[in-house]
Each structure stands twice: as structure tokens, then as C-alpha cells.
Amino acid sequence: MIPLKSKYLKKYSGMTLWPFLLVSNKSKLTDAVFMNHENIHAVQQKELLVVFFYLWYGLDYLFNLMRYMNHHKAYRNIVFEREAYLNESNLDYLKERKLLSFFKFYGKKYAHE
């Protein structure tokens, strides 16, 4: 990923827009857990040829928003976010991750709901 500092990210530390990693604060680039989370998203995006990732991400968010009626819960329960948040601390996750592993995270709610 190509890191870029963005002044437009106010609420978030970073966002992967393959092949770029937009960060609000460059110090995040040395945070292993943050980088692992974003690298998980980069792999998900490549698996789904980027455009299908964003379509799926947006539809999953909208479905969750109708379900929970709450932005935070809707965001945290997007299947791609569930996979990334639940595995961000496992720095070996991407070494052992299988193709399309995000499917395993349907039906699993984010622990901090």
C-alpha cells in the first residue's frame, strides 16, 4: 500500500482505498495493529477486484443501518470490518488467512456492541 496523509479524515485514523492507505496521522504507520487492520482490508479489496468490495461494503452498511438504526453498529457489523477488527491484533493473521475468509464472519457481531 502507498501511504498518504489526508486532512479530510477527521473521525477515522485511516482508510484503505487500494492501492492507497489514507491516514489522518502519519504516526499510525508505525502502529502494528492499525497497519494489520488496514492490510486486511487491502487483501479483501484485491480479492473482490476492488469495485466489488466497495459495492458489497456499501450494501452491507445500508442493510446494517436499517437493521440497527445506528451508524456505529452498522459500520462495526460490516462483514469486512468484523474480520478486520476481530483479527487486527493477530499479526500473523494474513499469513494464515484463506481466500475469501470474510465469509466466516457473517452472523458474528463485533464484540464491543
Helices and strands as residue ranges (DSSP letters): E 2-5, E 14-17, E 20-23, G 26-30, H 32-47, H 51-68, H 71-76, H 79-87, H 93-96, G 101-105
